[in-house]
Amino acid sequence: MSLRQFEYALAIAEEGSVTAAAERLHVAQPSVSQQIRGLERELGVQLFARTPTGLVPTVVGRAFLREAQVAVSASRRARATAQAGADDLVGELVVAVQMGFGTRQLPRALSELRRRFPRLEVSVFEEPSAAELDRLCRRGALDFSLMAACERSPSNAHHLGDEELVVVLGEGHPQLAADRVELRELDGEPWVRFDRDSVLDGALLNVLRDNDLAPVTAARVSQTSTAVRWAAHGLGVTLVPASAVPHGHEHLVRPVSPAVSQPVIAVVRREAGPAETALLELLRRQSWSGSEAPSSSEAPPVPAPASFTPVA
């Protein structure tokens, strides 16, 4: 197996076809097909299945591609480290963010990072599963991760601040008359919830349980912006980090009582390079709801969640 084969497989997974992957890689289509067939023969498995919408990774293929991405990213990082000086950083930075957290802070920090290092390529993906993000962090598969703190948070995690969780109500909801919503006043309300293995759904379940409320599910969604928009249209109420509320929906947001907040942490790979270090410092300078960003370069201890424990 070679890094070239890994790159070809990753391109096919992203583009959905050999032709599109070859065009993106600026190589001949037969060469890409030949390399993938050779890779599948060597592995003894089928990596892609042909569907009406194009080529999609098989179950085995998805597992392989995760490891291939790690190998390709490590190779690019090593090449960039050898070629670049601290003032002219090149290469790729892979950032994973837990769904709903740092929605306002991360784009600002990344924008400043790109201005500082214009040749740096940043790849960001949102991972809704707490268990999967935890697994990737512990394996060292990610350069930089932004997530909610939990009981399994790594000891070297950096506490950035606390995200306040707020309730989003529908237009005309009677609780909009209040400055702060008592959670018990939402008894019997339907909720727009999140994927079952997500931190946000675990947060909601614990909040409802702590206030002796039963979860009535109106819908499940995978994105905080979708949850907010559906709540705005009256499908049900929802609970999201304050920074995740899309512009134009602020008038439908209320803090809750008892207040609910979640510590947010950054996990940086071992032997972090200048890109990871710079991004960490930029995120520390951001305003985090409920706490001041620390000014010291040393990471403070990571507190346990104040109101709930995210579930895997």
C-alpha positions as CSV (number, residue, x, y, z in Angstrom):
1,M,0.0,0.0,0.0
2,S,1.1,3.6,-0.7
3,L,0.1,7.1,0.3
4,R,-0.8,7.7,-3.3
5,Q,-3.4,4.9,-3.1
6,F,-4.7,6.4,0.1
7,E,-5.1,9.8,-1.5
8,Y,-6.9,8.3,-4.5
9,A,-9.3,6.4,-2.2
10,L,-10.0,9.5,-0.2
11,A,-10.7,11.6,-3.4
12,I,-13.1,9.0,-4.7
13,A,-15.0,9.0,-1.4
14,E,-15.3,12.8,-1.5
15,E,-16.1,13.1,-5.2
16,G,-18.3,10.0,-5.6
17,S,-16.7,8.9,-8.8
18,V,-13.4,7.9,-10.3
19,T,-13.7,10.4,-13.1
20,A,-14.3,13.4,-10.7
21,A,-11.5,12.1,-8.4
22,A,-9.1,11.9,-11.4
23,E,-9.9,15.4,-12.5
24,R,-9.3,16.8,-9.1
25,L,-6.0,15.0,-8.7
26,H,-5.0,15.9,-12.3
27,V,-4.2,12.3,-13.2
28,A,-5.6,9.9,-15.8
29,Q,-8.8,8.0,-14.9
30,P,-7.4,4.6,-15.7
31,S,-4.6,5.2,-13.3
32,V,-6.9,5.9,-10.5
33,S,-9.1,2.8,-11.3
34,Q,-6.0,0.6,-11.5
35,Q,-4.6,1.9,-8.2
36,I,-7.9,1.3,-6.4
37,R,-8.3,-2.2,-7.8
38,G,-4.8,-3.0,-6.7
39,L,-5.5,-1.7,-3.3
40,E,-8.7,-3.8,-2.9
41,R,-6.8,-6.9,-4.1
42,E,-4.1,-6.4,-1.6
43,L,-6.5,-5.8,1.2
44,G,-8.9,-8.5,0.1
45,V,-12.0,-6.3,0.6
46,Q,-14.3,-4.1,-1.4
47,L,-13.8,-0.5,-0.5
48,F,-16.6,1.1,-2.6
49,A,-20.0,0.1,-3.7
50,R,-21.6,1.4,-6.9
51,T,-25.0,3.1,-6.4
52,P,-27.3,5.1,-8.6
53,T,-25.8,8.3,-7.2
54,G,-22.2,7.2,-7.5
55,L,-19.5,5.3,-5.6
56,V,-20.0,5.2,-1.9
57,P,-17.6,3.6,0.7
58,T,-18.7,0.2,2.1
59,V,-18.7,-0.4,5.9
60,V,-15.2,-1.7,5.7
61,G,-14.3,1.1,3.3
62,R,-15.4,3.8,5.8
63,A,-13.2,2.2,8.5
64,F,-10.3,2.0,6.1
65,L,-10.7,5.6,5.0
66,R,-10.5,6.9,8.6
67,E,-7.1,5.3,8.9
68,A,-6.1,6.5,5.5
69,Q,-6.9,10.1,6.4
70,V,-4.7,9.8,9.5
71,A,-1.8,8.5,7.4
72,V,-2.2,11.2,4.7
73,S,-2.5,14.0,7.2
74,A,0.6,12.8,9.0
75,S,2.5,12.7,5.8
76,R,1.5,16.2,4.8
77,R,2.3,17.4,8.3
78,A,5.8,15.9,8.2
79,R,6.4,17.4,4.7
80,A,5.2,20.8,5.9
81,T,7.3,20.8,9.0
82,A,10.4,20.0,6.9
83,Q,9.7,22.7,4.3
84,A,8.2,25.6,6.3
85,G,9.6,28.1,8.7
86,A,7.6,29.4,11.6
87,D,6.8,32.6,9.8
88,D,5.7,30.9,6.5
89,L,3.7,27.9,7.7
90,V,2.3,25.5,5.1
91,G,0.6,22.2,5.3
92,E,-2.7,21.0,6.6
93,L,-4.4,21.3,10.0
94,V,-7.3,18.9,10.7
95,V,-9.8,20.3,13.2
96,A,-12.7,18.4,14.7
97,V,-15.5,20.2,16.5
98,Q,-18.3,18.7,18.5
99,M,-21.7,19.7,17.1
100,G,-23.0,23.0,18.5
101,F,-20.0,24.1,20.5
102,G,-17.8,27.0,19.5
103,T,-20.0,27.9,16.6
104,R,-19.3,31.6,17.0
105,Q,-15.7,31.4,18.4
106,L,-14.1,28.9,16.1
107,P,-14.7,30.7,12.8
108,R,-13.3,33.9,14.2
109,A,-10.2,32.1,15.5
110,L,-9.7,30.3,12.2
111,S,-10.1,33.5,10.2
112,E,-7.3,35.1,12.2
113,L,-5.2,31.9,11.8
114,R,-5.5,32.0,8.1
115,R,-4.6,35.7,8.0
116,R,-1.5,34.9,10.0
117,F,-0.6,31.8,7.9
118,P,-2.2,32.3,4.5
119,R,-0.6,29.2,3.0
120,L,-1.9,26.9,5.8
121,E,-4.8,24.6,4.6
122,V,-7.4,24.0,7.4
123,S,-9.8,21.1,7.2
124,V,-12.7,21.2,9.7
125,F,-15.3,18.6,10.3
126,E,-18.2,18.4,12.7
127,E,-18.6,15.2,14.7
128,P,-22.0,14.7,16.4
129,S,-21.0,11.5,18.2
130,A,-19.3,12.0,21.6
131,A,-18.0,8.5,21.6
132,E,-16.4,8.7,18.2
133,L,-14.8,12.1,18.9
134,D,-13.4,10.7,22.1
135,R,-12.0,7.7,20.3
136,L,-10.3,9.8,17.7
137,C,-8.8,12.1,20.3
138,R,-7.4,9.2,22.3
139,R,-5.9,7.6,19.2
140,G,-4.2,10.9,18.3
141,A,-5.9,10.9,14.9
142,L,-6.7,14.6,15.1
143,D,-4.5,17.7,15.2
144,F,-7.0,19.8,17.2
145,S,-10.4,19.0,18.7
146,L,-13.0,21.4,20.2
147,M,-15.5,19.6,22.5
148,A,-17.6,19.6,25.6
149,A,-15.9,18.5,28.8
150,C,-16.9,15.2,30.2
151,E,-15.8,12.6,32.8
152,R,-13.4,11.1,30.2
153,S,-11.8,14.3,29.2
154,P,-8.0,13.9,28.7
155,S,-5.9,15.2,31.5
156,N,-4.0,17.5,29.1
157,A,-7.2,19.2,27.9
158,H,-7.3,23.0,27.8
159,H,-10.4,24.7,29.3
160,L,-11.5,27.5,27.1
161,G,-14.7,28.7,28.8
162,D,-18.3,27.8,29.4
163,E,-21.1,27.6,26.8
164,E,-24.5,28.7,28.2
165,L,-27.3,26.5,27.0
166,V,-30.5,28.4,26.1
167,V,-34.0,27.4,25.1
168,V,-35.4,28.3,21.7
169,L,-39.2,28.9,21.5
170,G,-41.6,29.2,18.6
171,E,-43.0,32.5,17.4
172,G,-45.8,33.6,19.7
173,H,-44.9,31.2,22.5
174,P,-46.2,32.5,25.8
175,Q,-42.8,32.0,27.6
176,L,-41.3,34.7,25.3
177,A,-42.9,37.2,27.7
178,A,-40.4,36.1,30.4
179,D,-36.8,37.3,30.6
180,R,-35.8,33.8,31.8
181,V,-37.7,30.6,31.3
182,E,-38.3,28.3,34.3
183,L,-37.7,24.8,33.0
184,R,-40.8,23.5,34.9
185,E,-42.9,25.8,32.8
186,L,-42.0,23.7,29.8
187,D,-43.7,20.6,31.2
188,G,-45.5,18.7,28.5
189,E,-43.8,20.7,25.7
190,P,-42.6,18.6,22.7
191,W,-38.8,18.9,22.1
192,V,-36.7,19.0,18.9
193,R,-34.0,16.7,19.9
194,F,-30.6,15.5,18.5
195,D,-29.0,12.2,17.5
196,R,-29.1,9.7,20.4
197,D,-25.3,9.5,20.8
198,S,-24.7,13.2,20.7
199,V,-23.7,15.4,23.6
200,L,-26.6,17.8,23.1
201,D,-29.2,15.0,23.4
202,G,-27.5,13.8,26.5
203,A,-27.5,17.3,27.9
204,L,-31.2,17.7,27.2
205,L,-32.1,14.4,28.8
206,N,-30.2,15.2,32.0
207,V,-31.7,18.7,32.2
208,L,-35.2,17.3,31.9
209,R,-34.5,14.5,34.4
210,D,-33.1,17.0,36.9
211,N,-36.3,19.0,36.7
212,D,-38.6,16.1,36.8
213,L,-39.7,16.6,33.2
214,A,-40.5,13.8,30.7
215,P,-39.0,14.1,27.2
216,V,-41.7,14.4,24.6
217,T,-39.9,14.0,21.2
218,A,-41.3,16.0,18.3
219,A,-38.4,15.4,16.0
220,R,-34.7,14.5,15.9
221,V,-32.2,16.4,13.9
222,S,-28.4,16.3,13.3
223,Q,-27.6,20.1,13.2
224,T,-28.2,22.8,15.8
225,S,-29.2,25.3,13.1
226,T,-32.0,22.9,11.9
227,A,-33.2,22.5,15.5
228,V,-33.4,26.2,16.0
229,R,-35.3,26.8,12.7
230,W,-37.7,24.0,13.4
231,A,-38.3,25.3,17.0
232,A,-38.9,28.8,15.5
233,H,-41.7,27.3,13.3
234,G,-43.4,25.8,16.4
235,L,-42.6,22.2,15.9
236,G,-41.3,22.1,19.5
237,V,-38.8,23.8,21.8
238,T,-35.1,23.0,21.8
239,L,-32.0,23.5,23.9
240,V,-28.8,24.6,22.3
241,P,-25.5,26.4,23.1
242,A,-26.0,30.2,23.0
243,S,-23.3,30.6,20.3
244,A,-25.1,28.1,18.0
245,V,-28.2,30.3,17.5
246,P,-28.3,31.4,13.8
247,H,-28.6,35.1,13.1
248,G,-32.2,36.3,12.9
249,H,-33.5,34.0,15.7
250,E,-32.1,35.8,18.7
251,H,-35.5,37.1,19.7
252,L,-36.8,33.5,20.2
253,V,-34.0,32.7,22.6
254,R,-34.3,32.7,26.4
255,P,-31.9,31.7,29.2
256,V,-33.3,29.0,31.4
257,S,-33.7,28.6,35.2
258,P,-32.0,26.8,36.8
259,A,-29.1,28.0,34.5
260,V,-27.3,25.3,32.4
261,S,-23.8,25.7,31.2
262,Q,-21.2,23.3,29.8
263,P,-17.4,23.6,30.0
264,V,-15.7,23.6,26.6
265,I,-12.2,22.2,26.1
266,A,-9.6,22.0,23.4
267,V,-7.5,18.8,22.9
268,V,-4.3,19.2,21.0
269,R,-2.3,16.4,19.6
270,R,1.0,15.5,21.3
271,E,4.0,17.3,20.0
272,A,1.8,20.1,18.7
273,G,3.1,22.3,15.9
274,P,2.9,26.1,15.5
275,A,-0.5,25.9,13.8
276,E,-2.1,24.0,16.7
277,T,-0.5,26.2,19.3
278,A,-1.6,29.4,17.5
279,L,-5.2,28.2,17.2
280,L,-5.3,27.3,20.9
281,E,-4.2,30.8,21.8
282,L,-6.6,32.5,19.4
283,L,-9.5,30.5,20.9
284,R,-8.5,31.5,24.4
285,R,-8.9,35.1,23.4
286,Q,-12.5,34.6,22.3
287,S,-15.4,35.5,24.5
288,W,-17.0,32.4,25.9
289,S,-20.5,32.7,27.5
290,G,-20.3,32.4,31.2
291,S,-16.6,32.8,31.7
292,E,-13.6,35.0,30.8
293,A,-11.0,33.5,28.5
294,P,-7.8,32.8,30.5
295,S,-4.9,35.1,29.7
296,S,-2.2,32.7,30.9
297,S,-0.5,30.4,28.4
298,E,-0.8,27.6,30.9
299,A,-4.0,25.6,30.6
300,P,-6.2,25.7,33.8
301,P,-7.6,22.4,35.1
302,V,-10.7,21.2,33.2
303,P,-13.8,21.3,35.5
304,A,-16.4,18.7,35.5
305,P,-19.8,19.6,33.8
306,A,-21.8,21.7,36.2
307,S,-25.2,20.5,35.3
308,F,-24.9,17.3,33.4
309,T,-22.5,14.7,32.1
310,P,-22.5,14.2,28.3
311,V,-23.3,10.7,27.2
312,A,-21.5,8.5,24.8
